[in-house]
């Protein structure tokens, strides 16, 4: 006789249930739902993994252990679906296309311009308080330095790459850039200029650094609830998805909008044309420096001063103004792209779909608790993983 047939048979109502372990209290879940809703207005799209990261941040805020690991298992994803059942206002927008060629499509562009237009109409933000931020890479070799146009280039063994985080407004005003050096702190590099110097061995931006930069942006822009600003940025990196960003922007009148994935080459003002103009201006000041300092070697200190110099020139201001106009951000031009611009892209009829959990029925009562799935995953019984203890 088989083991399964020898066990007593239970109906759905009679089957024993494991006691529920509350991961977050109802108040903490409400707080998490508010963060998710507000952050989705910023980055325009959140995934299930992003929700689990935010849940970990809420748990850490309330001195709890991390709820989820880096790699999500089915039980953890089901917890997110249960959260969406309890909070219907949480809607995860998942595009049908996740590739770079298909990312630039009419649905993505229309959704971005619609959201941007709503912010313009409701917040009434003047043009001099509309900013964008992005990276520029500067290569420094033994005898040369130049701005790298392609974002994906890797570090060269014969030199270093300095990352400059630019931020400028629609009227051509540049904020002091944050310069990230791929090395340890060097006291000899004094801050005798407007640039903001950060020393990181890996040369990358972390969540803490981004929050530092955001606080400095608020200070320099004078943002507050009575004088709100708009900041356009790339929301794909993980450090941009944090509950701290929601709290900082909420309390200081900062409206942040992320560019849709894989559309930065068309919508981001720091596109190829802007980088080429900046690169030409940088090459000129470097050539002038070599003429005035024959035989001398360029250092990172010189690079910072030269880069800061080109940002203060009139050509950089004109390039910034034209960059916003070219992308249709300001003045707002929702008809900038036509159907011919989307011809190479083969898309499905509906790009954005609302991912909502399936309706609950009587056959799902046994599995209504994601904690039950969690226990079955880690503590299955031999020969019958779906039989409760």
Helices and strands as residue ranges (DSSP letters): H 3-6, H 26-43, H 48-61, H 74-86, E 92-95, H 100-103, H 106-123, G 127-129, E 130-140, E 145-148, E 160-169, E 178-181, E 196-199, H 207-221, E 229-234, G 238-240, H 243-252, E 254-259, H 264-267, H 272-292, H 300-311, H 314-326, G 339-342, E 352-355, G 362-364, H 370-378
